[in-house]
Structures are given as structure tokens and as C-alpha cells.
Amino acid sequence: MPTFSKRLFLVILVIVLALFVIIPGVLYFVGLGLPGASQTPDRGALGSGGLLISRDSGESWAKADTPENKREKVPTKILNVYFHPTNPNTVYLGTKSSGLWKSSNSGDTWQRVTDKTGTLKPASDVYKISISRQNTKVIYLAVYQDSRGRVLRSSDGGDSFTEIYFVNTKGYGIFDLYASGYNADTVYVTTGQGGFLETVNGGKTWRVKKWFGESLIRLLVNPRAESEMYLVTSSFLILKTLDTGENWTDISTQIAADLQATYQQTGSKDLFTLKGSPFSFRRNIESLAMSPLAPGLLYVGFPNLIARSFNGGGSWQNLQIPLPPDTSDLSTVVLNPKNSDNLFVGAGYQLYKSADQGIHWKIISLPSSRKIKTIYINPLKPDLMLAVFQ
């Protein structure tokens, strides 16, 4: 009798555990209908993390948020992804309020970069990272910390940093910078105060090349001809220089003129469904991309269309994308740095991929419950891509 009672007790215990512990735990893990679990397995199977990785040129994606230190969590608010210019396995993340992070294994795991001098704050906003090919031990950061935009420099591969520039007014940031690939001491900086500055001695002295009347939010430099640069301003003007910033030309007005001509010829209002005037879309620039291989090839992305130029902004045409006419989700345009025919467009939860400069498109749904913000491609290993989400 006692033996039977023990067996009955064990059977009841197993049933109770199955009903109230094991089965609910499994259901919670796979996200089938419990409170807080994902109800969108098509997009939310990987949750709402801020970073996904592809190793097959965007065909498939996986989470990229594994920390080396299990006590830490990889940030989800990513401001910049930067691939090392000579080591294809090294990747940096600039984050919002979480400083600088680094992967030495192509994104498999991440670790926080700790500055032994304390100059780089753990809670800083890192807007941009740049490393010169001429000396890869030298790293430059555009950061916002202690209520100011600052430029930090490391000469030992990120073990320590020194401050080499800061804006003189609180509340203004430094949103972009570029380290010359030919001289590690030459850096170009854009500021929230409207300054385009240059140093040729690693930040010991600075030269103001031009003050603009508004904030500068994006700097794009041709790595094969660094005298060719493009700026995006806070009012979304696109400015071009061919003499390293001595003189600038506004090429954004030409976009409006050329696409307006297309509109008048075709009468297609589907191209221009943004709020307000159909030709005021200059104020909605989402992305600017340039090919380092095909001289003059530029793409400008707006919320619902892409303008393309084959002559450095001299003339523009609308690029046809299989997006609904009333969409406004287009967020990024990226070119394969090794093949200018290979184009990627991020819109909503989907990636649009073309192998022939936008004639034909393949649509790839990404496994995230957030919308795409930016796509980055490793210049040394283009099959490796990272996707950042809003």
C-alpha cells in the first residue's frame, strides 16, 4: 500500500508539473499566445532587437546581440556601424547612451570598449567612428557627452582616448567625421553649429573651411578621390564639393527640377505622395549613397522614392521600386562597395535587393518587429551585412 501511494503521488506530481510548469514554460519560450509573447511569428520570431546580421548578402538574417560578457547587454539603440578598413572581422558599434562597442569575430559577439583614461564616457552617444587606412591604430569618434559634441582620438587602437575638439556651446553635437585614408592625422568634421572643419595634425590645430547657416548632419566622402565630398544639412540641402570643401554647390534643387519634369511628362502623381507640395520632398531626405567604383553614381532616398544620378548630381531620374504608391517607409539606400550594380533598399520590415541597378528586385522580409533604419555592408567582405532597426 505505501508503495502504491508513492507511485500515485509521483504520477500526480508529474501531471501537475506538466500542466503548470513545463508546458507553460515551453509555450512562453516559443511565444504561443501567452501575455507578452510575440503574436507575429513572421516578423517577430527574433523579437525587437536593434541589430540583425546576414552572412549571405542579405538572403537570411539572425540576431546579432550576443555579448562577450554575459553580465552586459548589447545596446539596441545603434547610431553607427563601422567596419575596420583592413581587418574584415572587426566591427564597431556607436550607440545611444552606451558608448562604443566592438566585435572581433564579425559580429558573433560584442564587447564594450573601455577607455582606460576615462575620456570616453560609458554613457556617451557615439555618432560616428572613423579609422584611417594609413594607420589603423588611430581611431576617431564623434561623440556627445557632458552636454557637448566632442571629437576623441585614440592612437593605440581604442585602449585610450584623448579629446581633440569640442563645440563651444552646450547642446550642440558633432554628427559626422571622416579620417583620410592617406594621412591618419587628417580629419574632416561637421558640427551642429554649422561648421565644416579640418585638421591635418591629429587635432592639435583646426581650420574652419566653411561655416554654414544650419546644422550639418551627414558627410559623405569618396574614398578613392577624397576631394569629392557631399554634405546633408538640417534643412536637407545636398551640397557637393570637388576641392575638399573650399567651394560648395547645391545639387538638391536639381533633383526637384528633374523629377518635376518627369511628373509633368508622365502625369504620374504616384511618384509624389508626400505631404504638402509634390516637389517639396527635399525636406524628407532619408539616405544618401555614393558608389566608390562608378564615378558620378549617386542615390538619394526619400520616404517614398529614390532619385538616381549618373553624373554626380548634374541630372536625376526616378528609380522604380516595387513599393505601394502611398508608402512612406523607405529609410535607407545602400550600394555594394565591390559591385555598383548590387543595390539594397530598406523599407518598413522588408529589404529590396537588386543585382542590376534597380531594374529587377527581390523582396526579403526581415525577422524583426521593428522597421529598418539603416543597412551596413562590410567593404572587405560584402556578404556580411548588419541591419539596424528603429
Helices and strands as residue ranges (DSSP letters): H 2-17, I 18-22, H 23-30, H 41-44, E 51-54, E 62-63, E 78-83, E 91-95, E 100-103, E 111-112, E 125-131, E 139-145, E 148-154, E 162-166, E 174-179, E 187-191, E 195-199, E 207-211, E 216-221, E 229-233, E 238-241, E 249-250, H 252-266, G 269-271, G 281-284, E 287-290, E 298-301, E 306-309, E 317-319, E 330-336, E 339-347, E 350-354, E 362-365, E 372-377, E 385-389
